[in-house]
C-alpha cells in the first residue's frame, strides 16, 4: 500500500523547525507554532483534498504570504477562500490575500477537487523571515546565502 500523500504533507509541516543563524532584523515565522487553529485547518485541508496516494505535479511559490499561508498554513490560501471554496472555517482570523484570489481563480477553472488530485502547491521557503528587512534589502538573496551556509549543498 502506498503512503497517503496528505499525511506526508501534514507530517512534514508538523516537523518544520529552523535553528540556524539569521541576519540582524530577521526572525523565523512558523504559522504552525503561532496559532493552534492553523494546525487544525491545515490538517483538515490535507485530509479533505490530499487523502490519497496519487502522484502530482508540483507548483511552487517563493514564500508564504502573511495573509495567506502565514495564517492558514495552506499555500496560496487566505481565510476567505479556505471558508468559501474549501469549506473549512477558521474562526481566529479573517484575511484577504491577492495571490490567493489569483491562484483560486486558476484552481476554479480546473474544479478544486480535480486540481488537488493532479497538483500540489507549496512554497520554496516553508519557514520564512519577517518582511521588514525584505522591503529594504535584497532579502531573498540573503536568505538563499544563509541556507547555503547552513546546509550541505
Residue frames as a rotation matrix with the C-alpha (Angstrom) as fourth column:
UNK 1
0.575 0.818 0.000 0.00
0.818 -0.575 0.000 0.00
0.000 0.000 -1.000 0.00
UNK 2
-0.205 -0.632 0.748 1.30
0.582 -0.693 -0.425 3.45
0.787 0.348 0.510 -0.94
UNK 3
-0.659 -0.088 -0.747 1.74
0.700 -0.436 -0.566 6.16
-0.275 -0.896 0.349 1.69
UNK 4
0.459 0.886 0.061 -1.02
0.880 -0.445 -0.167 8.72
-0.121 0.131 -0.984 1.99
UNK 5
-0.198 -0.567 0.799 0.08
0.705 -0.649 -0.286 11.98
0.681 0.507 0.528 0.34
UNK 6
0.448 0.473 0.759 -1.88
-0.129 -0.806 0.578 14.24
0.885 -0.356 -0.300 2.71
UNK 7
0.973 -0.109 -0.204 -0.43
0.228 0.290 0.929 12.53
-0.042 -0.951 0.307 5.79
UNK 8
0.122 -0.985 0.123 3.09
0.991 0.114 -0.071 13.01
0.056 0.131 0.990 4.43
UNK 9
-0.137 -0.109 0.985 2.44
0.308 -0.949 -0.062 16.75
0.941 0.295 0.164 3.97
UNK 10
0.793 0.494 0.357 0.96
-0.198 -0.345 0.918 17.06
0.577 -0.798 -0.175 7.47
UNK 11
0.760 -0.567 -0.318 3.91
0.628 0.512 0.586 15.21
-0.169 -0.645 0.745 8.98
UNK 12
-0.162 -0.825 0.541 6.35
0.871 -0.377 -0.314 17.47
0.463 0.421 0.780 7.13
UNK 13
0.086 0.278 0.957 4.54
-0.013 -0.960 0.280 20.61
0.996 -0.036 -0.079 8.33
UNK 14
0.946 0.323 0.001 4.39
-0.022 0.063 0.998 19.40
0.323 -0.944 0.067 11.93
UNK 15
0.591 -0.785 -0.184 8.15
0.729 0.423 0.538 18.87
-0.344 -0.452 0.823 11.96
UNK 16
0.443 -0.417 0.794 9.26
0.467 -0.649 -0.601 22.19
0.765 0.637 -0.093 10.47
UNK 17
0.784 -0.294 -0.546 12.00
0.429 -0.378 0.820 23.76
-0.448 -0.878 -0.171 12.55
UNK 18
0.506 -0.719 0.476 14.81
0.328 -0.350 -0.877 26.20
0.798 0.600 0.059 11.89
UNK 19
0.852 -0.240 -0.466 17.60
0.452 -0.116 0.885 26.66
-0.266 -0.964 0.009 14.41
UNK 20
0.020 -0.889 0.458 20.25
0.973 -0.087 -0.212 28.33
0.228 0.450 0.863 12.24
UNK 21
-0.490 -0.292 -0.821 21.51
0.516 -0.857 -0.003 31.88
-0.703 -0.425 0.571 12.43
UNK 22
0.462 0.649 0.604 19.61
0.887 -0.344 -0.309 34.74
0.007 0.679 -0.735 10.80
UNK 23
-0.480 -0.583 0.656 20.82
0.575 -0.774 -0.267 38.18
0.663 0.249 0.706 9.71
UNK 24
-0.867 0.140 -0.478 20.10
0.328 -0.562 -0.759 41.05
-0.375 -0.815 0.442 12.12
UNK 25
-0.615 0.700 -0.364 16.47
-0.680 -0.704 -0.205 42.14
-0.400 0.121 0.909 12.00
UNK 26
-0.283 0.506 -0.815 15.15
-0.620 0.552 0.558 38.81
0.732 0.663 0.157 10.68
UNK 27
-0.530 0.148 0.835 13.10
-0.665 0.537 -0.518 36.24
-0.525 -0.830 -0.186 12.54
UNK 28
-0.951 0.222 -0.217 11.55
0.038 0.776 0.629 32.96
0.308 0.590 -0.747 11.51
UNK 29
-0.316 0.925 0.211 7.77
-0.924 -0.249 -0.292 32.87
-0.217 -0.287 0.933 11.33
UNK 30
-0.967 0.066 -0.244 6.16
0.005 0.971 0.240 29.47
0.253 0.231 -0.940 11.74
UNK 31
-0.342 0.911 0.231 2.35
-0.758 -0.412 0.505 29.60
0.555 -0.002 0.832 11.46
UNK 32
0.200 0.423 -0.884 2.03
0.076 0.893 0.444 26.13
0.977 -0.156 0.146 12.98
UNK 33
-0.493 -0.418 -0.763 3.55
0.795 0.140 -0.590 27.36
0.354 -0.898 0.263 16.25
UNK 34
-0.969 0.017 0.248 1.89
-0.070 -0.976 -0.204 30.78
0.238 -0.215 0.947 16.34
UNK 35
-0.282 0.947 0.154 -1.78
-0.958 -0.270 -0.096 29.69
-0.050 -0.175 0.983 16.27
UNK 36
-0.704 0.004 0.710 -3.12
-0.193 0.961 -0.197 26.24
-0.683 -0.275 -0.676 17.26
UNK 37
0.393 0.917 0.064 -6.08
-0.132 0.125 -0.983 26.68
-0.910 0.378 0.170 14.91
UNK 38
0.212 -0.413 -0.886 -3.64
-0.966 -0.225 -0.127 26.89
-0.147 0.882 -0.447 11.97
UNK 39
-0.835 -0.508 0.211 -2.58
-0.496 0.861 0.109 23.30
-0.237 -0.014 -0.972 12.68
UNK 40
-0.334 0.803 0.495 -6.20
0.121 0.557 -0.822 22.21
-0.935 -0.214 -0.283 12.75
UNK 41
0.614 0.634 -0.471 -7.28
-0.367 -0.299 -0.881 23.86
-0.699 0.713 0.050 9.47
UNK 42
-0.170 -0.741 -0.650 -4.09
-0.983 0.085 0.161 22.75
-0.064 0.666 -0.743 7.69
UNK 43
-0.877 -0.148 0.456 -4.82
-0.203 0.976 -0.075 19.14
-0.435 -0.158 -0.887 8.71
UNK 44
0.093 0.980 0.174 -8.47
0.066 0.169 -0.983 19.44
-0.993 0.103 -0.049 7.67
UNK 45
0.438 0.028 -0.898 -7.38
-0.793 -0.458 -0.401 20.75
-0.423 0.888 -0.179 4.25
UNK 46
-0.496 -0.732 -0.467 -4.89
-0.865 0.468 0.184 17.95
0.084 0.495 -0.865 3.56
UNK 47
-0.734 0.335 0.591 -7.28
0.034 0.887 -0.460 15.26
-0.678 -0.318 -0.663 4.81
UNK 48
0.293 0.943 -0.155 -10.04
-0.075 -0.139 -0.987 16.64
-0.953 0.301 0.030 2.58
UNK 49
0.769 0.071 -0.636 -8.08
-0.579 -0.344 -0.739 17.26
-0.271 0.936 -0.223 -0.63
UNK 50
0.004 -0.870 -0.492 -4.98
-0.884 0.227 -0.409 15.04
0.468 0.437 -0.768 -0.45
UNK 51
0.053 0.113 0.992 -6.25
-0.781 0.623 -0.029 11.90
-0.622 -0.774 0.122 1.29
UNK 52
0.983 0.183 0.026 -4.84
-0.119 0.733 -0.670 9.52
-0.142 0.655 0.742 -1.32
UNK 53
0.208 -0.959 0.192 -1.53
0.204 0.234 0.951 8.32
-0.957 -0.158 0.244 -2.77
UNK 54
0.874 0.180 0.451 -1.75
0.473 -0.104 -0.875 9.96
-0.111 0.978 -0.176 -6.21
UNK 55
-0.316 -0.949 0.020 1.38
0.866 -0.279 0.415 11.29
-0.388 0.149 0.909 -7.92
UNK 56
0.735 0.633 -0.243 1.08
0.537 -0.762 -0.361 15.04
-0.413 0.135 -0.900 -8.53
UNK 57
0.112 -0.627 0.771 2.73
0.661 -0.532 -0.529 17.87
0.742 0.569 0.355 -10.43
UNK 58
-0.005 -0.262 -0.965 4.44
0.945 -0.317 0.081 20.35
-0.327 -0.912 0.249 -8.10
UNK 59
0.383 0.137 0.914 3.58
0.472 -0.879 -0.066 24.08
0.794 0.456 -0.401 -8.29
UNK 60
0.030 -0.519 -0.854 5.93
0.998 -0.031 0.054 26.17
-0.054 -0.854 0.518 -6.18
UNK 61
0.825 0.169 0.540 5.94
0.187 -0.982 0.022 29.76
0.534 0.083 -0.841 -4.99
UNK 62
-0.100 -0.943 0.316 8.74
-0.109 -0.305 -0.946 31.68
0.989 -0.129 -0.072 -3.28
UNK 63
-0.960 -0.215 -0.181 7.46
0.160 0.112 -0.981 32.15
0.232 -0.970 -0.073 0.24
UNK 64
-0.199 0.943 -0.267 4.16
0.964 0.238 0.122 32.08
0.179 -0.233 -0.956 2.16
UNK 65
-0.309 0.214 0.927 2.19
0.070 -0.967 0.246 35.29
0.948 0.141 0.284 2.47
UNK 66
-0.994 -0.090 -0.067 1.47
0.075 -0.088 -0.993 36.71
0.084 -0.992 0.094 5.89
UNK 67
-0.386 0.922 0.020 -2.22
-0.838 -0.342 -0.425 36.97
-0.385 -0.181 0.905 4.93
UNK 68
0.321 0.438 -0.840 -2.41
-0.763 0.645 0.044 33.56
0.561 0.627 0.541 3.25
UNK 69
0.392 -0.228 -0.891 -0.39
0.238 0.961 -0.141 30.51
0.888 -0.157 0.432 4.29
UNK 70
-0.696 -0.674 0.246 1.13
-0.017 -0.327 -0.945 32.56
0.718 -0.662 0.217 7.10
UNK 71
-0.432 0.648 0.627 -2.30
-0.901 -0.284 -0.327 32.42
-0.034 -0.706 0.707 8.74
UNK 72
0.569 0.815 -0.110 -4.00
-0.822 0.566 -0.054 29.31
0.018 0.121 0.992 7.33
UNK 73
-0.114 -0.693 0.712 -0.98
-0.490 0.662 0.566 27.03
-0.864 -0.285 -0.415 6.92
UNK 74
0.341 0.300 0.891 -2.23
0.622 0.639 -0.453 26.21
-0.705 0.708 0.031 3.41
UNK 75
-0.683 -0.727 -0.070 -0.17
0.427 -0.475 0.769 27.62
-0.593 0.495 0.635 0.50
UNK 76
-0.956 0.208 0.209 -1.84
0.055 -0.570 0.820 30.36
0.289 0.795 0.533 -1.57
UNK 77
-0.136 0.958 -0.251 -4.95
0.622 0.280 0.731 30.21
0.771 -0.056 -0.634 0.64
UNK 78
-0.810 0.000 0.586 -6.36
-0.382 -0.759 -0.528 33.05
0.444 -0.651 0.615 2.70
UNK 79
-0.858 0.483 0.178 -9.15
0.065 0.444 -0.893 32.51
-0.510 -0.755 -0.413 5.22
UNK 80
-0.107 0.851 -0.513 -11.82
-0.778 -0.394 -0.490 33.75
-0.619 0.347 0.704 2.77
UNK 81
-0.016 0.058 -0.998 -11.03
-0.877 0.479 0.042 31.09
0.481 0.876 0.043 0.15
UNK 82
-0.947 -0.302 -0.106 -10.43
-0.200 0.817 -0.541 28.47
0.250 -0.491 -0.834 2.84
UNK 83
-0.597 0.791 0.132 -14.03
-0.097 0.092 -0.991 29.01
-0.796 -0.604 0.022 4.01
UNK 84
0.123 0.790 -0.600 -15.85
-0.699 -0.360 -0.617 29.89
-0.704 0.496 0.508 0.78
UNK 85
0.196 -0.109 -0.974 -14.18
-0.910 0.350 -0.223 27.48
0.366 0.930 -0.031 -1.64
UNK 86
-0.624 -0.569 -0.535 -12.66
-0.344 0.816 -0.465 24.74
0.701 -0.106 -0.705 0.52
UNK 87
0.393 0.900 -0.191 -15.45
-0.147 0.267 0.953 24.64
0.908 -0.346 0.237 3.12
UNK 88
0.041 -0.463 -0.885 -13.07
0.907 0.390 -0.162 24.94
0.420 -0.796 0.436 6.09
UNK 89
0.730 0.322 0.603 -13.71
0.104 -0.924 0.368 27.80
0.676 -0.206 -0.708 8.51
UNK 90
-0.390 -0.837 -0.384 -11.00
0.742 -0.039 -0.669 29.50
0.545 -0.546 0.636 10.52
UNK 91
0.600 0.783 -0.162 -12.51
0.698 -0.414 0.585 31.35
0.391 -0.464 -0.795 13.48
UNK 92
0.358 -0.517 -0.777 -9.41
0.734 -0.358 0.577 33.05
-0.577 -0.777 0.252 14.89
UNK 93
-0.593 -0.600 -0.537 -8.59
0.092 -0.712 0.696 35.14
-0.800 0.363 0.477 11.81
UNK 94
0.627 0.683 0.375 -10.10
0.523 -0.012 -0.853 36.68
-0.578 0.731 -0.364 8.71
UNK 95
-0.266 -0.842 -0.469 -7.71
-0.011 -0.484 0.875 37.54
-0.964 0.238 0.119 5.89
UNK 96
0.918 0.391 0.066 -7.68
0.090 -0.044 -0.995 38.55
-0.386 0.919 -0.075 2.24
UNK 97
-0.119 -0.993 0.003 -4.61
0.013 0.002 1.000 37.82
-0.993 0.119 0.013 0.11
UNK 98
0.318 0.241 -0.917 -4.35
-0.805 -0.443 -0.395 38.99
-0.502 0.863 0.054 -3.52
UNK 99
-0.628 -0.600 -0.495 -2.24
-0.772 0.562 0.297 35.99
0.100 0.569 -0.816 -4.63
UNK 100
-0.750 0.440 0.493 -4.91
0.093 0.809 -0.581 33.70
-0.655 -0.390 -0.647 -3.17
UNK 101
0.291 0.865 -0.409 -7.52
-0.349 -0.303 -0.887 35.31
-0.891 0.400 0.214 -5.42
UNK 102
0.050 -0.366 -0.929 -5.35
-0.998 -0.063 -0.029 34.70
-0.048 0.928 -0.369 -8.49
UNK 103
-0.881 -0.472 -0.017 -4.49
-0.472 0.881 0.010 31.09
0.010 0.017 -1.000 -7.57
UNK 104
-0.553 0.728 0.404 -8.07
0.160 0.569 -0.806 30.15
-0.817 -0.382 -0.432 -6.69
UNK 105
0.334 0.578 -0.744 -9.35
-0.710 -0.365 -0.602 31.67
-0.620 0.730 0.289 -9.95
UNK 106
-0.346 -0.552 -0.759 -6.96
-0.893 0.442 0.087 29.26
0.287 0.707 -0.646 -11.67
UNK 107
-0.956 -0.016 0.294 -8.00
-0.152 0.881 -0.449 26.36
-0.251 -0.474 -0.844 -9.41
UNK 108
-0.128 0.991 0.050 -11.70
-0.241 0.018 -0.970 27.01
-0.962 -0.136 0.237 -10.04
UNK 109
0.118 0.102 -0.988 -11.07
-0.988 -0.089 -0.127 26.71
-0.101 0.991 0.091 -13.77
UNK 110
-0.676 -0.434 -0.596 -9.95
-0.492 0.867 -0.073 23.12
0.549 0.244 -0.800 -13.03
UNK 111
0.605 0.792 -0.079 -12.53
-0.306 0.323 0.896 22.48
0.735 -0.518 0.438 -10.22
UNK 112
0.259 -0.567 0.782 -10.95
-0.957 -0.262 0.127 22.28
0.133 -0.781 -0.610 -6.76
UNK 113
0.583 -0.008 0.812 -11.19
-0.363 0.892 0.270 18.50
-0.726 -0.453 0.517 -6.26
UNK 114
0.925 -0.237 0.298 -9.79
0.378 0.483 -0.789 17.79
0.042 0.843 0.537 -9.75
UNK 115
0.567 -0.738 0.365 -6.96
-0.447 -0.648 -0.617 20.31
0.692 0.186 -0.697 -9.23
UNK 116
0.275 -0.474 0.837 -5.89
-0.946 0.025 0.324 18.77
-0.174 -0.880 -0.441 -5.92
UNK 117
0.750 -0.009 0.661 -5.74
-0.025 0.999 0.042 15.24
-0.661 -0.048 0.749 -7.34
UNK 118
0.791 -0.429 0.435 -3.33
0.561 0.227 -0.796 16.35
0.243 0.874 0.421 -10.07
UNK 119
0.113 -0.751 0.651 -1.19
0.086 -0.645 -0.759 19.04
0.990 0.141 -0.008 -8.40
UNK 120
0.440 -0.071 -0.895 0.43
0.898 0.023 0.439 20.02
-0.010 -0.997 0.074 -5.11
UNK 121
0.471 -0.267 0.841 1.12
0.108 -0.928 -0.356 23.68
0.875 0.258 -0.409 -4.35
UNK 122
0.604 -0.348 -0.717 3.74
0.781 0.076 0.620 24.73
-0.161 -0.934 0.318 -1.87
UNK 123
0.944 -0.316 0.100 6.48
-0.297 -0.940 -0.166 27.27
0.146 0.127 -0.981 -1.27
UNK 124
0.299 -0.932 -0.205 10.25
0.110 0.248 -0.963 27.28
0.948 0.265 0.177 -1.50
UNK 125
-0.777 -0.548 0.311 10.65
-0.185 -0.273 -0.944 28.79
0.602 -0.791 0.111 1.96
UNK 126
-0.033 0.815 -0.579 8.29
0.549 0.498 0.671 26.92
0.835 -0.296 -0.464 4.29
UNK 127
0.393 0.026 -0.919 9.50
0.836 -0.426 0.346 28.90
-0.382 -0.904 -0.189 7.27
UNK 128
0.208 -0.287 0.935 10.06
0.700 -0.624 -0.347 32.49
0.684 0.726 0.071 6.38
UNK 129
-0.641 -0.608 -0.468 11.51
0.767 -0.497 -0.406 35.65
0.014 -0.620 0.785 7.78
UNK 130
0.205 0.699 -0.685 9.79
0.589 -0.647 -0.484 38.81
-0.781 -0.304 -0.545 8.87
UNK 131
0.394 0.088 0.915 9.25
0.914 -0.139 -0.380 41.20
0.094 0.986 -0.135 5.99
UNK 132
0.828 -0.058 -0.557 10.64
0.136 -0.944 0.299 44.40
-0.544 -0.324 -0.775 7.49
UNK 133
-0.088 -0.973 -0.213 14.11
-0.199 -0.192 0.961 43.85
-0.976 0.127 -0.176 6.04
UNK 134
-0.233 -0.003 0.973 12.93
0.792 0.579 0.191 42.32
-0.564 0.815 -0.133 2.76
UNK 135
0.774 0.588 0.235 11.44
0.619 -0.625 -0.476 45.62
-0.133 0.514 -0.848 1.69
UNK 136
0.832 -0.476 -0.286 14.73
-0.397 -0.870 0.294 47.44
-0.389 -0.131 -0.912 2.32
UNK 137
-0.221 -0.971 0.095 17.29
-0.695 0.225 0.683 44.86
-0.684 0.085 -0.724 1.21
UNK 138
-0.100 0.112 -0.989 17.76
-0.804 0.576 0.147 42.07
0.586 0.810 0.032 -1.23
UNK 139
0.025 0.181 0.983 16.26
-0.941 0.337 -0.039 39.75
-0.338 -0.924 0.179 1.38
UNK 140
0.932 0.362 0.014 15.71
-0.334 0.873 -0.356 36.71
-0.141 0.327 0.934 -0.82
UNK 141
0.450 -0.843 -0.295 19.39
-0.172 0.242 -0.955 36.62
0.876 0.480 -0.036 -1.80
UNK 142
-0.292 -0.525 0.799 20.40
-0.888 -0.161 -0.430 36.94
0.355 -0.836 -0.420 1.87
UNK 143
0.406 0.536 0.740 18.16
-0.776 0.630 -0.031 34.00
-0.483 -0.561 0.672 2.75
UNK 144
0.946 -0.095 -0.311 19.50
-0.143 0.739 -0.658 31.83
0.293 0.667 0.685 -0.08
UNK 145
0.038 -0.999 0.038 23.07
-0.385 -0.050 -0.922 32.55
0.922 0.021 -0.386 1.01
UNK 146
-0.189 -0.030 0.981 22.15
-0.982 0.027 -0.189 31.83
-0.020 -0.999 -0.035 4.65
UNK 147
0.784 0.529 0.327 20.58
-0.511 0.847 -0.146 28.48
-0.354 -0.052 0.934 3.68
UNK 148
0.709 -0.584 -0.395 23.61
-0.119 0.454 -0.883 27.56
0.695 0.673 0.253 1.58
UNK 149
-0.248 -0.855 0.455 25.94
-0.664 -0.192 -0.723 28.32
0.705 -0.482 -0.520 4.52
UNK 150
-0.252 0.196 0.948 23.86
-0.925 0.237 -0.295 26.29
-0.283 -0.951 0.122 6.98
UNK 151
0.748 0.533 0.394 23.22
-0.393 0.835 -0.385 23.21
-0.535 0.133 0.835 4.80
UNK 152
-0.268 -0.831 0.487 25.22
-0.010 0.508 0.862 20.64
-0.963 0.226 -0.145 2.86
UNK 153
0.770 0.519 -0.371 24.71
-0.326 -0.180 -0.928 21.82
-0.549 0.835 0.031 -0.73
